[in-house]
């Protein structure tokens, strides 16, 4: 079984504004392998969200290919794309996007609706996921009664409901305070290590981006050649970027040099 | 990949979405409920009007045929009366005979002996009719409006209790109509028979002594009729009403039909003050009565037809209104929940899943409206139909108070009115319920389809 989860080839997205053509993405070639934790960094308007929407089958490119699980999803009809969104991808957003009238556990169960899972199986899976994200005690709470960090945890659990090949996170920490921001990134890192969840995250925040395994840079719709390694390395090979001493995924500060991670 | 619609989950969300916008749901349900109530009340009103017109028509037809039959049976009869009203040949059901009982005039009995001398006269049967002093007032509904008239409580009919007359000329109610006691017979005096209607009105039964014009009579029989008439010996009637030597009407029977015109001519010449009616006259009157009925029926039918047109338009408006209410409400809901649609699609809901979600919500609202509409319809059908069909109550079914056509009964012209009451039956209710749910589904179709076609990316950006 191939380790390539997703691959883009010469991805291009052009928006037309009247007579003006805007190249939101041009010639993006990206490969995501199983177990990757990639963050894509770039300033506002660089095309991060556009790229993520292409990867998440929410939008189609003007040119190029998006190969997901061996299938070029740009050729898949709009009517059938939902299957990829349902089973291959887990999405999390900056504004969490939970349904306000459903409880935390019901929000997590939602993507499993219409799958082979029975009601009790769906409930069991939702329990497990909420336990993983540390929200077992707040299952029955509606989103409005949860803090921003807790809501994003529910959103993570929901994104993982159908055990997708890849988790796409669009500015997942954009609406969080600094403490919560790092909690969420650490949680993503933990999932990447413990569950082998493949994660692609876009962010404009360098601190957040640096917690990924690979950091890619997007500028004016183009993926820059330079690529950096993040502080988060797979298979427990975690080291402080400052003193290079080993650290754990849930460390906020380096236990050795005391620098913020 | 296995995909199906989870109706239970969608239904549960539909219920929650409806209930979390309570005021909107309430207003929509009430509006739809009224539309449904209109949809079921108007047909109910139309049906009641149709039945009323139908019954009016049947009543008239029966009356005409009864009159025809009676006229045919009495081809040798020449009626002689002192007043025109007194000769009125019975009042058919549904046609009030206004003031027919007022101002009775009398014929002196000596005329009987004089007419008897005319050759070819077979028999002369005298009658005396007198109204009671006691009166009641009744409201009559007609196409031109309703009014109140005063009527005597009962009428005394004095008949000559000759066994030949009784047997040959049906001067008394038929024996088959006697419900209690017996009919009058030759030689009876100090006794009377009364109609069932009158016996119920006064709570009299056979054997009771009743006071008529200050004198006691024994009730020997009760005959089935809605008229309010008592029959007694003509001599008794003359005595109690102070009309000794007078009669109200004479029925002169010719030996053969061919003599009728000659006899009538002789009587008219000898007594110009009397009104003489023959078979031909009665046929003529029948024709004019028939014409009057037909005019009335034509008016009723034309009003019904106009009412049906109005009803059709109103139902159409209700149908369009129902669809539009659902359409706009669901369009608004879809717009308001654009972001939710985006979320659902981003987490893998198919177009069909999204569409069925919104369809379910529209149908759910319609179902609740159906229940509310049924209740409003059941309770308010008469009011709604009378408000929306202004002509609905113009034609009240008028129930004949007399046997319709009976020569022996000087008719009260009882036209007891009964308002048309529109009631929604089960079939209409179910049809209305089905219609409102169907219209709810149709009204939700476009908004739900639009929701399903929303681009998830665009929807997610929507604030």
Interface residues (C-beta under 8 A of the other chain):
Chain A: X53 X56 X58 X59 X78 X79 X82 X83 X85 X86 X87 X91 X93 X97 X98 X99 X101 X102 X109 X110 X111 X113 X114 X115 X116 X119 X158 X159 X162
Chain B: X1 X2 X3 X4 X5 X6 X8 X9 X10 X13 X16 X17 X20 X339 X340 X342 X343 X344 X345 X346 X347 X348 X349 X350 X351 X353 X455 X456 X457 X460
